[in-house]
Amino acid sequence: MRSKDIFKIILGLLVMVVGTYGVIYWRWHVLDLFKGALGPSVFFIGLLILLIGMSDLRS
């Protein structure tokens, strides 16, 4: 393994630990963010399915 690969692995683990700490420490804010993003996510998933269906009709 090269030192660059080891650095990326260590950095990835560090970012995961910081992210986990953030989710645990700010869990209510994360929950609010998730609830706020749920509606637009469902809308865009529906839009994607609609576009795929229309594309299948054209071909």
C-alpha distance matrix in Angstrom:
0.0 3.7 6.5 8.2 6.4 7.0 10.3 11.3 10.9 13.0 15.3 15.9 16.8 19.0 20.8 21.4 23.0 25.1 26.2 27.2 29.1 30.8 31.9 33.3 35.0 36.4 36.9 40.4 39.2 36.4 39.0 41.4 38.7 38.0 41.7 42.2 39.5 40.7 43.8 42.2 39.4 42.0 43.9 41.0 40.1 43.7 43.8 40.8 42.5 45.7 44.2 42.5 46.0 47.8 45.4 46.0 49.8 49.7 48.0
3.7 0.0 3.8 5.4 5.4 6.6 8.8 10.2 11.1 12.7 14.4 15.6 17.1 18.7 20.2 21.5 23.2 24.7 26.0 27.5 29.2 30.5 31.9 33.6 34.9 36.2 37.0 40.4 38.9 36.3 39.2 41.2 38.4 38.0 41.8 42.0 39.3 40.8 43.8 42.0 39.4 42.2 43.9 40.9 40.3 44.0 43.8 40.9 42.9 46.0 44.3 42.9 46.4 48.0 45.6 46.5 50.2 49.9 48.4
6.5 3.8 0.0 3.8 5.4 5.1 6.1 8.7 9.9 10.5 12.0 14.1 15.4 16.3 18.1 19.9 21.1 22.4 24.0 25.6 26.9 28.3 30.1 31.6 32.6 34.0 35.2 38.5 37.0 34.6 37.7 39.7 36.9 36.9 40.7 40.8 38.4 40.1 43.1 41.4 39.0 42.0 43.7 40.9 40.5 44.2 44.0 41.4 43.6 46.6 45.0 43.8 47.4 49.0 46.7 47.9 51.5 51.2 50.0
8.2 5.4 3.8 0.0 3.8 5.5 5.0 6.3 8.8 10.0 10.4 12.2 14.3 15.2 16.3 18.3 20.0 21.0 22.2 24.2 25.7 26.7 28.3 30.2 31.2 32.2 33.4 36.6 34.8 32.4 35.5 37.2 34.3 34.3 38.1 37.9 35.4 37.3 40.1 38.2 35.9 39.0 40.5 37.6 37.3 41.1 40.7 38.1 40.5 43.3 41.6 40.6 44.3 45.7 43.4 44.8 48.3 47.9 46.9
6.4 5.4 5.4 3.8 0.0 3.8 5.4 5.1 6.3 8.7 9.8 10.5 12.5 14.3 15.3 16.6 18.6 20.1 20.9 22.6 24.5 25.6 26.9 28.7 30.1 31.2 32.0 35.2 33.8 31.0 33.9 35.9 33.1 32.6 36.4 36.6 34.0 35.5 38.5 36.7 34.1 37.0 38.8 35.9 35.3 39.1 39.0 36.2 38.3 41.4 39.8 38.6 42.1 43.8 41.6 42.6 46.3 46.1 44.9
7.0 6.6 5.1 5.5 3.8 0.0 3.8 5.4 5.1 6.2 8.5 9.8 10.7 12.3 14.2 15.3 16.7 18.4 19.8 21.1 22.7 24.3 25.7 27.2 28.5 29.9 30.8 34.3 33.0 30.5 33.4 35.6 33.0 32.7 36.5 36.9 34.5 36.1 39.3 37.8 35.2 38.1 40.1 37.5 36.9 40.7 40.8 38.2 40.2 43.4 42.1 40.9 44.4 46.2 44.2 45.2 48.8 48.9 47.7
10.3 8.8 6.1 5.0 5.4 3.8 0.0 3.8 5.5 5.2 6.0 8.4 9.9 10.4 12.1 14.1 15.3 16.4 18.0 19.8 21.1 22.3 24.1 25.7 26.7 27.9 29.2 32.5 31.0 28.7 31.8 33.7 31.1 31.2 35.0 35.1 32.9 34.8 37.9 36.3 34.0 37.1 38.9 36.4 36.1 39.9 39.9 37.6 39.8 42.8 41.5 40.7 44.2 45.8 43.9 45.2 48.7 48.7 47.8
11.3 10.2 8.7 6.3 5.1 5.4 3.8 0.0 3.8 5.5 5.0 5.9 8.6 9.8 10.4 12.1 14.2 15.2 16.1 18.1 19.8 20.7 22.2 24.2 25.4 26.3 27.3 30.4 28.8 26.3 29.3 31.2 28.4 28.2 32.0 32.1 29.7 31.5 34.5 32.9 30.5 33.6 35.3 32.7 32.4 36.2 36.2 33.8 36.0 39.1 37.7 36.8 40.4 42.0 40.1 41.4 45.0 44.9 44.1
10.9 11.1 9.9 8.8 6.3 5.1 5.5 3.8 0.0 3.8 5.5 5.1 6.2 8.6 9.9 10.6 12.4 14.4 15.2 16.5 18.5 19.9 21.0 22.6 24.2 25.5 26.1 29.5 28.4 25.6 28.4 30.7 28.2 27.7 31.5 32.0 29.7 31.1 34.4 33.1 30.5 33.4 35.5 33.1 32.4 36.2 36.6 34.1 36.1 39.3 38.3 37.2 40.5 42.5 40.7 41.7 45.3 45.6 44.7
13.0 12.7 10.5 10.0 8.7 6.2 5.2 5.5 3.8 0.0 3.8 5.4 5.1 6.1 8.6 9.8 10.6 12.4 14.1 15.3 16.6 18.4 20.0 21.2 22.4 24.0 25.1 28.5 27.4 25.1 28.1 30.3 28.1 28.0 31.7 32.3 30.3 32.0 35.3 34.2 31.8 34.8 37.0 34.8 34.3 38.1 38.6 36.4 38.4 41.6 40.7 39.8 43.2 45.1 43.5 44.7 48.2 48.5 47.8
15.3 14.4 12.0 10.4 9.8 8.5 6.0 5.0 5.5 3.8 0.0 3.8 5.5 5.0 6.1 8.5 9.9 10.5 12.1 14.1 15.3 16.4 18.2 20.0 20.8 22.0 23.3 26.6 25.1 22.8 26.0 27.9 25.4 25.7 29.4 29.6 27.7 29.7 32.9 31.5 29.4 32.6 34.5 32.3 32.2 36.0 36.2 34.2 36.5 39.5 38.6 38.0 41.4 43.1 41.6 43.0 46.4 46.7 46.2
15.9 15.6 14.1 12.2 10.5 9.8 8.4 5.9 5.1 5.4 3.8 0.0 3.8 5.4 5.2 6.2 8.7 10.0 10.4 12.2 14.2 15.2 16.3 18.3 19.8 20.7 21.5 24.7 23.4 20.7 23.7 25.8 23.3 23.0 26.8 27.3 25.1 26.8 30.0 28.8 26.5 29.5 31.6 29.4 29.0 32.8 33.2 31.1 33.3 36.4 35.6 34.8 38.2 40.0 38.7 39.9 43.3 43.7 43.2
16.8 17.1 15.4 14.3 12.5 10.7 9.9 8.6 6.2 5.1 5.5 3.8 0.0 3.8 5.5 5.0 6.3 8.7 9.8 10.5 12.3 14.2 15.3 16.5 18.2 19.7 20.3 23.9 23.1 20.5 23.3 25.8 23.7 23.4 27.1 28.0 26.1 27.6 31.1 30.3 27.9 30.7 33.1 31.3 30.7 34.4 35.2 33.2 35.1 38.3 37.8 37.0 40.2 42.3 41.1 42.1 45.5 46.2 45.7
19.0 18.7 16.3 15.2 14.3 12.3 10.4 9.8 8.6 6.1 5.0 5.4 3.8 0.0 3.8 5.4 5.1 6.3 8.5 9.9 10.7 12.3 14.3 15.5 16.3 18.0 19.3 22.7 21.7 19.6 22.7 25.0 23.0 23.2 26.9 27.5 26.1 27.9 31.3 30.5 28.5 31.5 33.8 32.1 31.9 35.6 36.3 34.6 36.7 39.7 39.3 38.8 41.9 43.9 42.8 44.1 47.4 48.0 47.7
20.8 20.2 18.1 16.3 15.3 14.2 12.1 10.4 9.9 8.6 6.1 5.2 5.5 3.8 0.0 3.8 5.4 5.1 6.0 8.5 9.8 10.4 12.2 14.2 15.1 16.0 17.2 20.4 19.0 16.7 20.0 22.0 19.7 20.0 23.8 24.1 22.5 24.5 27.8 26.9 25.0 28.1 30.3 28.5 28.5 32.2 32.8 31.2 33.5 36.4 35.9 35.6 38.8 40.6 39.7 41.1 44.3 44.9 44.8
21.4 21.5 19.9 18.3 16.6 15.3 14.1 12.1 10.6 9.8 8.5 6.2 5.0 5.4 3.8 0.0 3.8 5.5 5.0 6.0 8.5 9.7 10.4 12.2 14.0 15.1 15.5 19.0 18.1 15.5 18.3 20.8 18.8 18.5 22.2 23.1 21.5 23.0 26.5 26.0 23.7 26.6 29.1 27.5 27.1 30.8 31.7 30.1 32.0 35.2 35.0 34.4 37.4 39.6 38.7 39.9 43.1 43.9 43.8
23.0 23.2 21.1 20.0 18.6 16.7 15.3 14.2 12.4 10.6 9.9 8.7 6.3 5.1 5.4 3.8 0.0 3.8 5.4 5.1 6.1 8.6 9.9 10.6 12.0 14.0 14.8 18.4 18.0 15.8 18.7 21.3 19.8 19.8 23.4 24.5 23.4 24.9 28.5 28.3 26.3 29.1 31.6 30.4 30.1 33.6 34.8 33.4 35.2 38.3 38.3 37.9 40.8 42.9 42.2 43.4 46.5 47.5 47.4
25.1 24.7 22.4 21.0 20.1 18.4 16.4 15.2 14.4 12.4 10.5 10.0 8.7 6.3 5.1 5.5 3.8 0.0 3.8 5.5 5.1 6.1 8.7 9.9 10.3 11.8 13.4 16.7 15.7 14.1 17.4 19.4 17.9 18.6 22.0 22.7 21.9 23.9 27.3 26.9 25.3 28.4 30.7 29.5 29.6 33.1 34.0 32.9 35.1 37.9 37.9 37.8 40.7 42.7 42.1 43.5 46.5 47.4 47.5
26.2 26.0 24.0 22.2 20.9 19.8 18.0 16.1 15.2 14.1 12.1 10.4 9.8 8.5 6.0 5.0 5.4 3.8 0.0 3.8 5.4 5.0 6.2 8.6 9.8 10.3 11.2 14.5 13.3 11.1 14.2 16.4 14.6 15.0 18.6 19.3 18.3 20.1 23.6 23.3 21.6 24.6 27.0 25.9 25.9 29.4 30.4 29.4 31.4 34.3 34.3 34.3 37.2 39.1 38.7 40.1 43.0 44.0 44.3
27.2 27.5 25.6 24.2 22.6 21.1 19.8 18.1 16.5 15.3 14.1 12.2 10.5 9.9 8.5 6.0 5.1 5.5 3.8 0.0 3.8 5.4 5.1 6.2 8.5 9.9 10.0 13.7 13.5 11.2 13.7 16.5 15.5 15.3 18.6 20.1 19.3 20.6 24.2 24.5 22.6 25.2 27.9 27.2 26.8 30.2 31.6 30.6 32.3 35.3 35.7 35.5 38.1 40.3 40.1 41.2 44.1 45.3 45.5
29.1 29.2 26.9 25.7 24.5 22.7 21.1 19.8 18.5 16.6 15.3 14.2 12.3 10.7 9.8 8.5 6.1 5.1 5.4 3.8 0.0 3.8 5.5 5.2 5.9 8.3 9.5 13.0 13.0 11.6 14.4 16.9 16.3 16.8 19.9 21.2 21.0 22.5 26.0 26.4 25.0 27.6 30.2 29.6 29.6 32.9 34.3 33.5 35.3 38.2 38.6 38.6 41.2 43.3 43.2 44.4 47.3 48.4 48.8
30.8 30.5 28.3 26.7 25.6 24.3 22.3 20.7 19.9 18.4 16.4 15.2 14.2 12.3 10.4 9.7 8.6 6.1 5.0 5.4 3.8 0.0 3.8 5.5 5.1 5.7 7.6 10.7 9.8 8.7 11.9 13.8 13.0 14.1 17.1 18.0 17.9 19.9 23.2 23.4 22.4 25.2 27.5 27.0 27.4 30.6 31.8 31.3 33.3 35.9 36.3 36.7 39.2 41.2 41.2 42.6 45.3 46.4 47.0
31.9 31.9 30.1 28.3 26.9 25.7 24.1 22.2 21.0 20.0 18.2 16.3 15.3 14.3 12.2 10.4 9.9 8.7 6.2 5.1 5.5 3.8 0.0 3.8 5.7 5.4 5.1 8.6 8.5 6.4 9.0 11.7 11.1 11.4 14.4 15.8 15.8 17.2 20.7 21.3 20.0 22.5 25.1 24.9 24.9 28.0 29.5 29.1 30.8 33.5 34.2 34.4 36.8 38.9 39.1 40.4 43.0 44.4 45.0
33.3 33.6 31.6 30.2 28.7 27.2 25.7 24.2 22.6 21.2 20.0 18.3 16.5 15.5 14.2 12.2 10.6 9.9 8.6 6.2 5.2 5.5 3.8 0.0 3.8 5.7 5.1 8.8 10.0 8.8 10.6 13.5 13.8 14.0 16.5 18.4 18.8 19.8 23.3 24.4 23.1 25.3 28.1 28.2 28.0 30.9 32.7 32.4 33.8 36.6 37.5 37.6 39.8 42.1 42.4 43.5 46.1 47.6 48.2
35.0 34.9 32.6 31.2 30.1 28.5 26.7 25.4 24.2 22.4 20.8 19.8 18.2 16.3 15.1 14.0 12.0 10.3 9.8 8.5 5.9 5.1 5.7 3.8 0.0 3.8 5.7 8.5 9.2 9.4 11.6 13.6 14.1 15.3 17.5 18.9 19.8 21.3 24.5 25.4 24.7 27.1 29.6 29.7 30.0 32.9 34.4 34.3 36.0 38.5 39.4 39.8 42.1 44.1 44.4 45.8 48.3 49.7 50.4
36.4 36.2 34.0 32.2 31.2 29.9 27.9 26.3 25.5 24.0 22.0 20.7 19.7 18.0 16.0 15.1 14.0 11.8 10.3 9.9 8.3 5.7 5.4 5.7 3.8 0.0 3.8 5.6 5.4 6.2 8.6 10.0 10.6 12.3 14.3 15.3 16.5 18.3 21.2 22.1 21.7 24.2 26.4 26.7 27.3 30.0 31.5 31.6 33.4 35.8 36.7 37.3 39.5 41.4 41.9 43.4 45.8 47.1 48.1
36.9 37.0 35.2 33.4 32.0 30.8 29.2 27.3 26.1 25.1 23.3 21.5 20.3 19.3 17.2 15.5 14.8 13.4 11.2 10.0 9.5 7.6 5.1 5.1 5.7 3.8 0.0 3.8 5.5 5.0 6.0 8.6 9.7 10.3 12.1 14.0 15.1 16.2 19.3 20.7 20.0 22.0 24.7 25.2 25.4 28.0 29.8 30.0 31.4 33.8 35.0 35.5 37.5 39.6 40.3 41.5 43.8 45.4 46.4
40.4 40.4 38.5 36.6 35.2 34.3 32.5 30.4 29.5 28.5 26.6 24.7 23.9 22.7 20.4 19.0 18.4 16.7 14.5 13.7 13.0 10.7 8.6 8.8 8.5 5.6 3.8 0.0 3.8 5.4 5.0 6.2 8.5 9.7 10.4 12.1 14.1 15.2 17.9 19.6 19.5 21.3 23.7 24.7 25.2 27.4 29.2 29.9 31.3 33.4 34.8 35.6 37.4 39.3 40.3 41.7 43.7 45.3 46.6
39.2 38.9 37.0 34.8 33.8 33.0 31.0 28.8 28.4 27.4 25.1 23.4 23.1 21.7 19.0 18.1 18.0 15.7 13.3 13.5 13.0 9.8 8.5 10.0 9.2 5.4 5.5 3.8 0.0 3.8 5.3 5.0 6.1 8.5 9.8 10.4 12.2 14.1 16.6 17.7 17.9 20.2 22.2 22.9 23.8 26.2 27.6 28.2 30.1 32.0 33.1 34.2 36.1 37.8 38.7 40.3 42.3 43.7 45.0
36.4 36.3 34.6 32.4 31.0 30.5 28.7 26.3 25.6 25.1 22.8 20.7 20.5 19.6 16.7 15.5 15.8 14.1 11.1 11.2 11.6 8.7 6.4 8.8 9.4 6.2 5.0 5.4 3.8 0.0 3.8 5.4 5.0 6.1 8.6 9.7 10.4 12.1 15.2 16.1 15.6 18.0 20.3 20.7 21.2 23.9 25.4 25.6 27.4 29.6 30.6 31.4 33.5 35.4 36.0 37.5 39.7 41.1 42.2
39.0 39.2 37.7 35.5 33.9 33.4 31.8 29.3 28.4 28.1 26.0 23.7 23.3 22.7 20.0 18.3 18.7 17.4 14.2 13.7 14.4 11.9 9.0 10.6 11.6 8.6 6.0 5.0 5.3 3.8 0.0 3.8 5.4 5.0 6.1 8.5 9.8 10.4 13.4 15.2 14.8 16.5 19.0 20.0 20.3 22.6 24.5 25.1 26.4 28.5 30.0 30.8 32.5 34.5 35.5 36.8 38.8 40.5 41.7
41.4 41.2 39.7 37.2 35.9 35.6 33.7 31.2 30.7 30.3 27.9 25.8 25.8 25.0 22.0 20.8 21.3 19.4 16.4 16.5 16.9 13.8 11.7 13.5 13.6 10.0 8.6 6.2 5.0 5.4 3.8 0.0 3.8 5.4 5.1 6.0 8.5 9.9 12.1 13.7 14.3 16.1 18.0 19.2 20.2 22.1 23.7 24.8 26.3 28.1 29.5 30.7 32.4 34.0 35.2 36.8 38.6 40.1 41.6
38.7 38.4 36.9 34.3 33.1 33.0 31.1 28.4 28.2 28.1 25.4 23.3 23.7 23.0 19.7 18.8 19.8 17.9 14.6 15.5 16.3 13.0 11.1 13.8 14.1 10.6 9.7 8.5 6.1 5.0 5.4 3.8 0.0 3.8 5.5 5.0 6.1 8.5 11.0 11.6 11.9 14.4 16.2 16.8 18.0 20.3 21.5 22.3 24.2 26.0 27.1 28.3 30.2 31.8 32.7 34.4 36.4 37.7 39.1
38.0 38.0 36.9 34.3 32.6 32.7 31.2 28.2 27.7 28.0 25.7 23.0 23.4 23.2 20.0 18.5 19.8 18.6 15.0 15.3 16.8 14.1 11.4 14.0 15.3 12.3 10.3 9.7 8.5 6.1 5.0 5.4 3.8 0.0 3.8 5.4 5.1 6.0 9.3 10.5 9.9 12.0 14.4 15.1 15.5 17.9 19.6 20.2 21.7 23.8 25.1 26.0 27.8 29.7 30.6 32.0 34.1 35.7 36.9
41.7 41.8 40.7 38.1 36.4 36.5 35.0 32.0 31.5 31.7 29.4 26.8 27.1 26.9 23.8 22.2 23.4 22.0 18.6 18.6 19.9 17.1 14.4 16.5 17.5 14.3 12.1 10.4 9.8 8.6 6.1 5.1 5.5 3.8 0.0 3.8 5.5 5.2 7.5 9.9 10.1 11.3 13.5 15.1 15.7 17.4 19.3 20.5 21.7 23.4 25.2 26.3 27.7 29.5 30.9 32.3 33.9 35.7 37.2
42.2 42.0 40.8 37.9 36.6 36.9 35.1 32.1 32.0 32.3 29.6 27.3 28.0 27.5 24.1 23.1 24.5 22.7 19.3 20.1 21.2 18.0 15.8 18.4 18.9 15.3 14.0 12.1 10.4 9.7 8.5 6.0 5.0 5.4 3.8 0.0 3.8 5.6 6.6 7.9 9.3 11.1 12.3 13.8 15.3 16.9 18.1 19.6 21.3 22.7 24.1 25.7 27.2 28.6 30.0 31.7 33.3 34.7 36.5
39.5 39.3 38.4 35.4 34.0 34.5 32.9 29.7 29.7 30.3 27.7 25.1 26.1 26.1 22.5 21.5 23.4 21.9 18.3 19.3 21.0 17.9 15.8 18.8 19.8 16.5 15.1 14.1 12.2 10.4 9.8 8.5 6.1 5.1 5.5 3.8 0.0 3.8 5.7 5.7 6.0 8.7 10.1 10.8 12.2 14.3 15.4 16.4 18.4 20.0 21.1 22.5 24.3 25.8 26.9 28.6 30.4 31.8 33.3
40.7 40.8 40.1 37.3 35.5 36.1 34.8 31.5 31.1 32.0 29.7 26.8 27.6 27.9 24.5 23.0 24.9 23.9 20.1 20.6 22.5 19.9 17.2 19.8 21.3 18.3 16.2 15.2 14.1 12.1 10.4 9.9 8.5 6.0 5.2 5.6 3.8 0.0 3.8 5.7 5.1 6.2 8.7 10.1 10.5 12.3 14.2 15.3 16.5 18.3 20.0 21.1 22.5 24.3 25.7 27.1 28.8 30.5 32.0
43.8 43.8 43.1 40.1 38.5 39.3 37.9 34.5 34.4 35.3 32.9 30.0 31.1 31.3 27.8 26.5 28.5 27.3 23.6 24.2 26.0 23.2 20.7 23.3 24.5 21.2 19.3 17.9 16.6 15.2 13.4 12.1 11.0 9.3 7.5 6.6 5.7 3.8 0.0 3.8 5.4 5.3 6.3 8.8 10.0 10.7 12.4 14.4 15.6 16.6 18.5 20.2 21.2 22.6 24.4 26.0 27.2 29.0 30.9
42.2 42.0 41.4 38.2 36.7 37.8 36.3 32.9 33.1 34.2 31.5 28.8 30.3 30.5 26.9 26.0 28.3 26.9 23.3 24.5 26.4 23.4 21.3 24.4 25.4 22.1 20.7 19.6 17.7 16.1 15.2 13.7 11.6 10.5 9.9 7.9 5.7 5.7 3.8 0.0 3.8 5.5 4.9 6.2 8.5 9.8 10.4 12.2 14.2 15.1 16.3 18.3 19.8 20.8 22.3 24.3 25.6 27.0 28.9
39.4 39.4 39.0 35.9 34.1 35.2 34.0 30.5 30.5 31.8 29.4 26.5 27.9 28.5 25.0 23.7 26.3 25.3 21.6 22.6 25.0 22.4 20.0 23.1 24.7 21.7 20.0 19.5 17.9 15.6 14.8 14.3 11.9 9.9 10.1 9.3 6.0 5.1 5.4 3.8 0.0 3.8 5.4 5.3 6.1 8.5 9.8 10.5 12.3 14.1 15.3 16.5 18.3 19.9 21.0 22.6 24.4 25.9 27.4
42.0 42.2 42.0 39.0 37.0 38.1 37.1 33.6 33.4 34.8 32.6 29.5 30.7 31.5 28.1 26.6 29.1 28.4 24.6 25.2 27.6 25.2 22.5 25.3 27.1 24.2 22.0 21.3 20.2 18.0 16.5 16.1 14.4 12.0 11.3 11.1 8.7 6.2 5.3 5.5 3.8 0.0 3.8 5.5 5.1 6.1 8.6 9.8 10.6 12.2 14.3 15.3 16.4 18.3 19.9 21.1 22.7 24.6 26.2
43.9 43.9 43.7 40.5 38.8 40.1 38.9 35.3 35.5 37.0 34.5 31.6 33.1 33.8 30.3 29.1 31.6 30.7 27.0 27.9 30.2 27.5 25.1 28.1 29.6 26.4 24.7 23.7 22.2 20.3 19.0 18.0 16.2 14.4 13.5 12.3 10.1 8.7 6.3 4.9 5.4 3.8 0.0 3.8 5.5 5.1 6.2 8.7 10.0 10.5 12.3 14.3 15.3 16.4 18.3 20.0 21.1 22.7 24.8
41.0 40.9 40.9 37.6 35.9 37.5 36.4 32.7 33.1 34.8 32.3 29.4 31.3 32.1 28.5 27.5 30.4 29.5 25.9 27.2 29.6 27.0 24.9 28.2 29.7 26.7 25.2 24.7 22.9 20.7 20.0 19.2 16.8 15.1 15.1 13.8 10.8 10.1 8.8 6.2 5.3 5.5 3.8 0.0 3.8 5.3 4.8 6.1 8.6 9.6 10.4 12.2 14.0 15.1 16.2 18.3 19.8 21.0 22.8
40.1 40.3 40.5 37.3 35.3 36.9 36.1 32.4 32.4 34.3 32.2 29.0 30.7 31.9 28.5 27.1 30.1 29.6 25.9 26.8 29.6 27.4 24.9 28.0 30.0 27.3 25.4 25.2 23.8 21.2 20.3 20.2 18.0 15.5 15.7 15.3 12.2 10.5 10.0 8.5 6.1 5.1 5.5 3.8 0.0 3.8 5.4 5.1 6.2 8.6 9.9 10.6 12.3 14.2 15.3 16.6 18.5 20.2 21.5
43.7 44.0 44.2 41.1 39.1 40.7 39.9 36.2 36.2 38.1 36.0 32.8 34.4 35.6 32.2 30.8 33.6 33.1 29.4 30.2 32.9 30.6 28.0 30.9 32.9 30.0 28.0 27.4 26.2 23.9 22.6 22.1 20.3 17.9 17.4 16.9 14.3 12.3 10.7 9.8 8.5 6.1 5.1 5.3 3.8 0.0 3.8 5.4 5.1 6.1 8.6 9.9 10.5 12.3 14.1 15.4 16.6 18.6 20.4
43.8 43.8 44.0 40.7 39.0 40.8 39.9 36.2 36.6 38.6 36.2 33.2 35.2 36.3 32.8 31.7 34.8 34.0 30.4 31.6 34.3 31.8 29.5 32.7 34.4 31.5 29.8 29.2 27.6 25.4 24.5 23.7 21.5 19.6 19.3 18.1 15.4 14.2 12.4 10.4 9.8 8.6 6.2 4.8 5.4 3.8 0.0 3.8 5.5 5.0 6.2 8.6 9.8 10.5 12.2 14.2 15.3 16.7 18.7
40.8 40.9 41.4 38.1 36.2 38.2 37.6 33.8 34.1 36.4 34.2 31.1 33.2 34.6 31.2 30.1 33.4 32.9 29.4 30.6 33.5 31.3 29.1 32.4 34.3 31.6 30.0 29.9 28.2 25.6 25.1 24.8 22.3 20.2 20.5 19.6 16.4 15.3 14.4 12.2 10.5 9.8 8.7 6.1 5.1 5.4 3.8 0.0 3.8 5.4 5.1 6.2 8.6 9.9 10.5 12.4 14.3 15.5 16.9
42.5 42.9 43.6 40.5 38.3 40.2 39.8 36.0 36.1 38.4 36.5 33.3 35.1 36.7 33.5 32.0 35.2 35.1 31.4 32.3 35.3 33.3 30.8 33.8 36.0 33.4 31.4 31.3 30.1 27.4 26.4 26.3 24.2 21.7 21.7 21.3 18.4 16.5 15.6 14.2 12.3 10.6 10.0 8.6 6.2 5.1 5.5 3.8 0.0 3.8 5.5 5.1 6.1 8.6 9.8 10.6 12.4 14.5 15.7
45.7 46.0 46.6 43.3 41.4 43.4 42.8 39.1 39.3 41.6 39.5 36.4 38.3 39.7 36.4 35.2 38.3 37.9 34.3 35.3 38.2 35.9 33.5 36.6 38.5 35.8 33.8 33.4 32.0 29.6 28.5 28.1 26.0 23.8 23.4 22.7 20.0 18.3 16.6 15.1 14.1 12.2 10.5 9.6 8.6 6.1 5.0 5.4 3.8 0.0 3.8 5.5 5.1 6.2 8.5 9.9 10.7 12.6 14.7
44.2 44.3 45.0 41.6 39.8 42.1 41.5 37.7 38.3 40.7 38.6 35.6 37.8 39.3 35.9 35.0 38.3 37.9 34.3 35.7 38.6 36.3 34.2 37.5 39.4 36.7 35.0 34.8 33.1 30.6 30.0 29.5 27.1 25.1 25.2 24.1 21.1 20.0 18.5 16.3 15.3 14.3 12.3 10.4 9.9 8.6 6.2 5.1 5.5 3.8 0.0 3.8 5.4 5.1 6.0 8.6 9.8 10.7 12.6
42.5 42.9 43.8 40.6 38.6 40.9 40.7 36.8 37.2 39.8 38.0 34.8 37.0 38.8 35.6 34.4 37.9 37.8 34.3 35.5 38.6 36.7 34.4 37.6 39.8 37.3 35.5 35.6 34.2 31.4 30.8 30.7 28.3 26.0 26.3 25.7 22.5 21.1 20.2 18.3 16.5 15.3 14.3 12.2 10.6 9.9 8.6 6.2 5.1 5.5 3.8 0.0 3.8 5.5 5.0 6.2 8.7 10.1 11.0
46.0 46.4 47.4 44.3 42.1 44.4 44.2 40.4 40.5 43.2 41.4 38.2 40.2 41.9 38.8 37.4 40.8 40.7 37.2 38.1 41.2 39.2 36.8 39.8 42.1 39.5 37.5 37.4 36.1 33.5 32.5 32.4 30.2 27.8 27.7 27.2 24.3 22.5 21.2 19.8 18.3 16.4 15.3 14.0 12.3 10.5 9.8 8.6 6.1 5.1 5.4 3.8 0.0 3.8 5.4 5.1 6.4 8.9 10.3
47.8 48.0 49.0 45.7 43.8 46.2 45.8 42.0 42.5 45.1 43.1 40.0 42.3 43.9 40.6 39.6 42.9 42.7 39.1 40.3 43.3 41.2 38.9 42.1 44.1 41.4 39.6 39.3 37.8 35.4 34.5 34.0 31.8 29.7 29.5 28.6 25.8 24.3 22.6 20.8 19.9 18.3 16.4 15.1 14.2 12.3 10.5 9.9 8.6 6.2 5.1 5.5 3.8 0.0 3.8 5.4 5.1 6.5 9.0
45.4 45.6 46.7 43.4 41.6 44.2 43.9 40.1 40.7 43.5 41.6 38.7 41.1 42.8 39.7 38.7 42.2 42.1 38.7 40.1 43.2 41.2 39.1 42.4 44.4 41.9 40.3 40.3 38.7 36.0 35.5 35.2 32.7 30.6 30.9 30.0 26.9 25.7 24.4 22.3 21.0 19.9 18.3 16.2 15.3 14.1 12.2 10.5 9.8 8.5 6.0 5.0 5.4 3.8 0.0 3.8 5.4 5.3 6.6
46.0 46.5 47.9 44.8 42.6 45.2 45.2 41.4 41.7 44.7 43.0 39.9 42.1 44.1 41.1 39.9 43.4 43.5 40.1 41.2 44.4 42.6 40.4 43.5 45.8 43.4 41.5 41.7 40.3 37.5 36.8 36.8 34.4 32.0 32.3 31.7 28.6 27.1 26.0 24.3 22.6 21.1 20.0 18.3 16.6 15.4 14.2 12.4 10.6 9.9 8.6 6.2 5.1 5.4 3.8 0.0 3.8 5.5 5.4
49.8 50.2 51.5 48.3 46.3 48.8 48.7 45.0 45.3 48.2 46.4 43.3 45.5 47.4 44.3 43.1 46.5 46.5 43.0 44.1 47.3 45.3 43.0 46.1 48.3 45.8 43.8 43.7 42.3 39.7 38.8 38.6 36.4 34.1 33.9 33.3 30.4 28.8 27.2 25.6 24.4 22.7 21.1 19.8 18.5 16.6 15.3 14.3 12.4 10.7 9.8 8.7 6.4 5.1 5.4 3.8 0.0 3.8 5.6
49.7 49.9 51.2 47.9 46.1 48.9 48.7 44.9 45.6 48.5 46.7 43.7 46.2 48.0 44.9 43.9 47.5 47.4 44.0 45.3 48.4 46.4 44.4 47.6 49.7 47.1 45.4 45.3 43.7 41.1 40.5 40.1 37.7 35.7 35.7 34.7 31.8 30.5 29.0 27.0 25.9 24.6 22.7 21.0 20.2 18.6 16.7 15.5 14.5 12.6 10.7 10.1 8.9 6.5 5.3 5.5 3.8 0.0 3.8
48.0 48.4 50.0 46.9 44.9 47.7 47.8 44.1 44.7 47.8 46.2 43.2 45.7 47.7 44.8 43.8 47.4 47.5 44.3 45.5 48.8 47.0 45.0 48.2 50.4 48.1 46.4 46.6 45.0 42.2 41.7 41.6 39.1 36.9 37.2 36.5 33.3 32.0 30.9 28.9 27.4 26.2 24.8 22.8 21.5 20.4 18.7 16.9 15.7 14.7 12.6 11.0 10.3 9.0 6.6 5.4 5.6 3.8 0.0
